[in-house]
Amino acid sequence: MAITSIPSTLLPQPSWFTAKRLLAVFCVINLINYVDRGTIASNGVNGKRRTCKPNGTCSSGSGIQGEFNLSNFQDGVISSAFMVGLLVASPIFASFAKRVNPFRLIGVGLTVWTIAVVGCGFSFNFWFIAICRMLVGVGEASFISLAAPFIDDNAPVAQKTAWLGTFYMCIPTGIAVGYVYGGLVGDHLNWRWAFWIEALLMLPFAVLGLVMKPLQLKGFSHLGSKKPLTSPLTAYPEEAVSNCSNGLLPTREDSKDGSKGAPSNLNDLTRFWKDLKMLHLEKIYVINVLGYIAYNFVIGAYSYWGPKAGYNIYHMKNADMMFGGVTVISGIFGTLAGGFVLDRMTSTIPNAFKLLSVATFLGAIFCFAAFCFKSLYAFIPLFAIGELLVFATQGPVNYVCLHCVKPSLRPLSMAMSTVSIHLFGDVPSSPLVGVVQDHINNWRVTALILTAILFIASGIWFIGIFLHSVDRFDEDSEDQISDAERSKSQPLLKGKSSEQIEVSIESS
């Protein structure tokens, strides 16, 4: 088996591509994703249940909850339904990245997302909107799994966490904008229009992912081919470069038997389980994700029930606007600050755990104290500081996910992190908080019980400080070759770039 390397900068890049432009595009997509989550939680779109007075007169309710007459539990299920699709599809997309260009997979996912969100607007009962929300999760899965590795590849070395922080800043910002957007659209038009407008905003990015020339991702030497290469790469360099520029590289199966690019499903499954086992034997990764699960349990419930809790505890007239404003300001400054602080500390895994533990602990104190006060004027500044500290974790926690595994495992690392934090975090938290509230009927006590879980997250991340860690970002994957082997092979073209895309070929 001979191996030849192609300098990636010699491959034709998409005409639109620059690293900063890629970051901007991914940030807008992420923002729209989370605007959708804030929208469905807003009082303007989510609405309120029908109520009946002792004299028998009943109000019609409003929004989704009123139109379909949902209980708090069913309402929580609507919030969590999209997670089902996200959980199932995330590892599938990560696995497909082994043989299909990841940028193309993002385009496919965004197309599914757009269609599903349109379906949400046409919903006619509880089950239809629940299914549409599941499909929204399927569409989002490809982007969540693959966007962060692209950003990590293209970010300046000294600013990787800051770039990740900028990307994840879109989570609180999007949710907050969604609260405000949902309130405005729900009050002035109809809750259905909120979904249709979201789909219209996402459509250009779905088209971009499907039709534009795709980018390559570090750690993947074979992304699937529609046309096998039966001759050594050095014999047909023009054809190889053309294939690479379209995200079509020869698979190992092609090079071994000249088949039509259809890898064995059994081999794919075996490889997936091997990668999954390797991932979960990494203690750093496991501790990081366990802390993230506890953290996301709280944040997920905050994002969904926050406006409704604020309305009931503090009688906020504009709870969507109030929570949206506090969350967007705290989210932007907190997420950016977390990334910049870790870069200033020097981005290492132990330093990331230090920042995660301390920021979450202090944030939990401020959020807990905020709900103890009966005055709205005391609650707002304390909760804003608490959210600022809590959101400072977004860059560091994903930095650990990306750098504690080798490059070829990064999509699976992000996918399984996403699966775990949702499956054990915000999927159960929204309906469980609904059940707790149905039983105790006191939003203040419910909020305090929920906030206390942040202390658990801080403690788990504190353990990570003392574990032996290795940054594997520059490790070769099993599909890459050593410098000694690379020096023996003839390059196709001469170039200045040291960044390589490895291509496996059959020896002649």
HUMOLIN-V274619 format. One record per pair of residues at least 6 apart in sequence whose ideal C-beta (glycine too) atoms are under 7 Angstrom apart, sorted by sequence separation. I is the first residue (numbers start at 1). J is the second residue. D is the distance in Angstrom with one decimal. If there is no record, write none. Layout:
# HUMOLIN-V274619
I:J:D
I:J:D
This chain:
# HUMOLIN-V274619
39:45:5.3
40:46:6.2
52:58:4.1
60:66:6.3
123:129:3.7
243:249:6.4
253:259:5.9
279:285:6.2
280:286:6.3
310:316:4.9
316:322:5.0
345:351:4.6
373:379:5.4
437:443:6.5
440:446:6.5
51:58:6.7
233:240:4.9
254:261:5.6
50:58:5.7
51:59:5.0
61:69:6.9
97:105:6.3
152:160:6.1
155:163:3.8
185:193:5.5
186:194:6.4
311:319:4.0
402:410:5.5
405:413:4.7
50:59:5.9
96:105:6.0
120:129:5.8
123:132:6.2
185:194:4.3
310:319:4.5
342:351:6.2
370:379:4.9
373:382:7.0
437:446:4.9
50:60:6.2
65:75:5.2
251:261:6.1
253:263:4.7
342:352:5.9
436:446:5.3
50:61:4.0
229:240:6.8
253:264:6.9
402:413:6.8
49:61:5.3
93:105:5.5
120:132:4.5
151:163:5.6
152:164:6.9
182:194:5.5
185:197:7.0
251:263:5.7
307:319:4.3
310:322:6.3
370:382:3.7
401:413:5.1
48:61:5.7
119:132:4.0
120:133:6.7
151:164:6.3
181:194:6.8
307:320:5.2
310:323:5.5
342:355:5.6
369:382:5.4
370:383:3.9
401:414:6.0
433:446:6.2
436:449:6.8
47:61:6.2
48:62:5.6
64:78:6.7
341:355:6.3
47:62:3.8
48:63:7.0
47:63:1.9
49:65:5.4
50:66:5.9
93:109:6.7
116:132:5.2
119:135:7.0
148:164:6.6
151:167:5.5
227:243:6.9
307:323:4.9
366:382:5.2
367:383:6.0
370:386:6.1
401:417:5.0
46:63:5.2
47:64:5.7
48:65:5.9
49:66:6.2
306:323:4.9
338:355:6.6
433:450:6.1
45:63:5.4
46:64:5.6
47:65:4.7
48:66:5.9
225:243:6.6
44:63:6.8
45:64:6.4
46:65:5.7
47:66:4.5
50:69:5.7
116:135:3.6
117:136:6.0
148:167:6.9
366:385:4.7
367:386:3.5
49:69:6.8
116:136:4.4
366:386:3.3
49:70:6.9
227:248:7.0
229:250:4.7
338:359:6.7
481:502:6.3
226:248:5.9
228:250:6.3
480:502:5.1
112:135:6.3
113:136:5.8
116:139:5.7
225:248:4.9
363:386:4.8
366:389:6.6
367:390:7.0
479:502:6.4
223:247:5.8
224:248:6.8
225:249:6.2
225:250:4.9
229:254:6.8
112:138:5.5
113:139:2.8
223:249:5.0
225:251:5.9
228:254:4.0
363:389:3.3
112:139:3.6
113:140:5.7
222:249:5.1
224:251:6.0
362:389:5.0
363:390:3.7
222:250:6.3
230:258:5.2
46:75:6.9
110:139:6.3
222:251:4.8
225:254:5.7
109:139:4.9
222:252:6.1
228:258:5.6
359:389:4.9
360:390:6.3
109:140:6.7
228:259:6.8
109:141:6.1
213:245:6.4
228:260:6.7
109:142:2.9
110:143:6.5
213:246:6.9
214:247:4.1
228:261:5.9
359:392:4.4
360:393:6.0
108:142:6.3
109:143:5.5
359:393:5.7
226:261:5.9
106:142:5.2
225:261:4.6
105:142:4.6
106:143:5.3
224:261:6.4
356:393:5.2
40:78:6.9
41:79:6.6
40:79:6.6
106:146:5.7
356:396:5.3
105:146:6.3
106:147:6.9
355:396:5.1
356:397:6.0
102:146:4.5
352:396:4.1
352:399:5.5
89:137:6.9
93:141:5.3
352:400:5.0
81:130:4.5
85:134:4.1
89:138:4.4
93:142:4.3
97:146:6.4
84:134:4.9
85:135:5.7
78:129:6.4
82:133:4.2
85:136:6.7
86:137:3.5
90:141:4.3
94:145:4.9
349:400:5.6
74:126:6.1
78:130:6.2
81:133:3.8
82:134:6.1
85:137:3.0
89:141:3.6
93:145:5.2
347:399:6.3
77:130:6.6
81:134:5.3
84:137:6.2
85:138:3.8
93:146:6.9
334:387:6.6
342:395:6.3
82:136:4.4
83:137:5.7
86:140:5.8
90:144:6.5
326:380:6.4
330:384:5.1
334:388:4.0
338:392:3.3
342:396:5.1
349:403:6.4
78:133:6.3
82:137:3.7
86:141:5.1
90:145:5.2
329:384:6.9
333:388:5.8
334:389:6.5
337:392:5.4
338:393:6.1
349:404:6.1
70:126:6.3
85:141:6.9
331:387:6.9
334:390:6.9
335:391:4.9
338:394:6.1
339:395:3.5
68:125:6.1
326:383:6.3
330:387:3.7
334:391:3.4
335:392:6.8
338:395:4.7
342:399:6.8
68:126:5.0
326:384:5.0
330:388:4.2
334:392:4.7
338:396:5.8
335:394:4.7
327:387:6.3
331:391:4.9
335:395:6.5
326:387:6.6
330:391:6.2
314:376:4.4
153:217:6.5
390:454:6.9
64:129:6.9
150:215:6.6
153:218:4.7
284:349:6.2
291:356:6.6
295:360:6.5
314:379:6.3
404:469:6.6
406:472:4.8
407:473:6.8
150:217:6.3
405:472:5.8
149:217:5.9
403:471:4.9
404:472:6.5
403:472:6.6
406:475:4.4
408:477:3.6
403:473:5.0
407:477:5.9
121:192:4.2
406:477:5.2
408:479:6.4
371:444:5.9
121:195:3.8
120:195:4.3
121:196:4.6
371:447:4.6
118:195:6.9
371:448:5.2
117:195:5.1
118:196:6.4
368:448:6.5
371:451:6.4
29:110:7.0
36:117:6.6
117:198:5.2
118:199:4.7
117:199:4.4
368:451:4.8
367:451:4.9
368:452:6.8
114:199:4.9
364:451:6.4
367:454:6.9
114:202:4.9
113:202:6.3
114:203:5.5
364:454:3.5
363:454:6.6
364:455:5.1
110:202:6.2
114:206:5.2
360:454:5.8
361:455:6.8
364:458:6.4
110:205:5.6
111:206:4.4
110:206:3.8
360:457:5.3
361:458:4.0
295:393:6.6
360:458:4.1
107:206:6.2
110:209:5.5
111:210:6.6
36:136:7.0
357:458:5.2
360:461:6.5
107:209:2.3
106:209:4.7
107:210:3.9
357:461:4.3
104:209:6.8
292:397:5.5
356:461:4.1
357:462:4.2
103:209:6.4
33:140:5.6
353:461:5.4
357:465:6.8
288:397:6.4
33:143:7.0
104:214:5.4
103:214:3.7
353:464:3.8
354:465:5.7
103:215:4.9
288:400:4.5
353:465:4.6
101:214:4.5
288:401:6.3
29:143:6.2
102:217:4.9
350:465:5.7
284:400:6.7
285:401:6.9
30:147:7.0
285:404:5.1
350:469:6.1
284:404:4.3
285:405:6.4
349:469:4.0
26:147:4.9
98:220:6.9
101:223:5.0
282:404:5.8
349:471:6.3
63:186:5.9
97:220:6.7
99:222:6.7
100:223:6.2
282:405:6.3
348:471:6.8
99:223:6.0
100:224:4.8
26:151:6.3
99:224:3.5
292:417:6.6
296:421:4.1
300:425:5.8
301:426:6.8
279:405:6.3
300:426:2.1
304:430:4.7
64:191:6.1
293:420:5.8
299:426:7.0
22:150:6.6
23:151:6.0
63:191:5.0
175:303:5.0
179:307:6.0
285:413:6.7
289:417:5.3
293:421:5.2
297:425:4.4
301:429:4.2
305:433:5.6
292:421:4.9
296:425:3.4
297:426:6.4
300:429:4.9
301:430:5.8
279:409:5.9
296:426:5.3
300:430:6.2
313:443:5.0
278:409:6.9
289:420:5.0
293:424:4.7
312:443:4.6
313:444:5.3
22:154:5.9
289:421:7.0
293:425:4.8
297:429:4.6
301:433:4.6
279:412:6.0
275:409:6.0
279:413:6.1
309:443:4.5
19:154:4.1
34:170:6.1
38:174:6.3
42:178:6.4
276:412:7.0
30:167:6.2
34:171:5.3
38:175:3.9
42:179:4.8
45:182:4.0
183:320:3.6
275:412:5.4
279:416:6.2
37:175:5.6
38:176:6.3
41:179:6.9
44:182:4.7
182:320:6.6
183:321:6.5
309:447:5.5
27:166:6.5
31:170:4.3
35:174:4.6
38:177:6.4
39:178:4.2
44:183:3.7
23:163:6.1
27:167:5.8
30:170:4.0
34:174:2.7
38:178:2.0
42:182:2.9
43:183:6.2
44:184:6.7
180:320:6.1
26:167:6.1
33:174:6.6
34:175:5.1
37:178:6.1
38:179:4.8
42:183:5.1
44:185:6.5
45:186:4.6
179:320:4.4
180:321:5.8
31:173:6.3
35:177:5.2
36:178:6.5
39:181:5.9
44:186:2.7
23:166:6.7
27:170:5.3
31:174:4.5
35:178:4.2
39:182:3.9
44:187:5.2
104:247:5.9
23:167:6.8
30:174:6.8
34:178:6.6
38:182:6.5
42:186:6.6
47:191:6.9
103:247:6.7
179:323:5.7
180:324:4.3
179:324:3.5
35:181:6.1
45:191:4.3
101:247:2.9
44:191:7.0
177:324:6.8
176:324:4.2
45:194:5.2
301:450:5.4
176:327:3.9
177:328:6.4
99:251:5.8
175:327:6.2
176:328:3.4
298:450:5.7
298:451:6.5
39:194:5.0
172:327:5.2
173:328:5.3
176:331:6.3
298:453:5.1
172:328:6.6
297:453:5.6
298:454:5.3
172:330:6.9
173:331:5.3
39:198:7.0
172:331:2.2
173:332:5.7
294:453:5.6
295:454:6.8
171:331:7.0
36:198:5.4
169:331:6.4
294:456:4.7
295:457:4.1
35:198:6.6
169:332:5.6
172:335:6.6
294:457:3.7
99:263:6.0
32:198:6.4
169:335:3.9
291:457:5.0
294:460:6.3
168:335:5.5
169:336:5.7
32:201:5.5
291:460:3.8
32:202:5.3
165:335:5.1
166:336:6.6
290:460:5.0
291:461:4.1
165:336:5.4
95:268:6.7
165:338:5.6
166:339:6.9
287:460:6.4
165:339:2.4
164:339:6.1
165:340:7.0
29:205:5.1
287:463:5.7
288:464:6.2
95:272:4.9
162:339:4.1
287:464:4.5
161:339:4.4
162:340:5.2
25:205:6.9
284:464:6.5
287:467:6.4
161:342:4.4
162:343:5.3
161:343:5.0
284:467:5.8
159:343:6.1
283:467:5.6
158:343:6.5
284:469:4.9
161:347:5.0
160:347:6.1
219:406:6.8
219:407:2.8
220:408:6.3
218:407:4.8
219:408:3.9
219:410:6.5
16:212:6.7
14:212:5.4
17:215:6.7
14:213:4.2
12:213:6.8
14:215:6.8
8:216:6.0
172:391:5.4
171:394:6.5
79:304:4.6
168:394:3.7
168:395:6.1
4:233:4.8
165:394:6.3
4:234:6.4
11:241:6.1
165:395:3.3
168:398:6.3
164:395:4.7
11:244:5.0
12:245:4.4
11:245:5.1
161:395:4.7
164:398:5.4
6:241:6.9
161:396:6.5
164:399:5.9
6:244:6.1
161:399:5.0
160:399:6.8
255:504:5.7
148:398:5.9
152:402:5.1
255:505:5.7
256:506:6.9
255:506:4.4
240:492:6.9
252:504:5.8
149:402:6.7
250:503:6.7
148:402:6.3
249:503:5.8
250:504:7.0
237:492:4.3
250:505:6.9
234:490:6.0
222:479:6.7
244:501:6.6
219:477:5.1
221:479:4.1
234:492:6.7
221:480:6.3
233:492:6.9
149:410:4.3
41:303:6.1
149:411:5.9
41:304:4.6
240:503:6.9
43:307:5.4
38:303:7.0
42:307:6.3
43:308:6.9
146:411:5.5
149:414:6.8
37:303:6.5
41:307:6.6
145:411:5.1
148:414:5.4
43:311:6.8
145:414:5.0
144:414:6.8
145:415:4.1
233:503:6.1
233:505:4.7
145:418:6.6
232:505:5.6
144:418:5.1
43:319:6.1
44:320:6.1
229:505:6.6
232:508:5.0
43:320:5.2
42:320:4.8
221:501:7.0
221:502:3.8
221:503:6.2
222:504:6.2
221:504:6.0
216:501:5.6
102:411:6.7
97:411:4.8
94:411:4.1
94:412:4.4
91:412:6.8
94:415:3.8
93:415:6.8
91:415:4.9
90:415:3.9
91:416:6.5
90:418:5.0
91:419:6.4
90:419:5.3
86:418:6.6
87:419:4.8
87:422:5.9
86:422:6.0
87:423:5.4
83:422:4.5
83:426:7.0
83:427:4.4
80:427:4.6
80:430:5.1
79:430:4.4
80:431:6.3
76:430:4.1
77:431:5.8
76:431:3.5
73:431:5.5
76:434:4.0
75:434:6.6
73:434:5.1
72:434:4.0
73:435:6.1
72:437:6.4
72:438:5.5
3:481:4.7
5:486:5.8
3:485:6.2
10:493:5.1
5:489:6.8
4:489:5.1
10:495:4.8
3:489:6.0
5:491:6.4
6:492:5.8
9:495:6.1
2:489:6.5
4:492:6.6
7:495:3.9
9:497:4.0
8:497:6.5
7:497:4.6
9:499:6.8
8:499:5.0
7:499:6.8
8:500:6.7
7:500:6.2
8:501:4.8
5:500:4.5
6:501:5.2
5:502:5.8
6:503:6.1
3:502:6.4
4:503:5.9
3:504:6.0
4:505:6.2
1:504:6.8
2:505:6.0
2:507:4.8
1:507:5.7
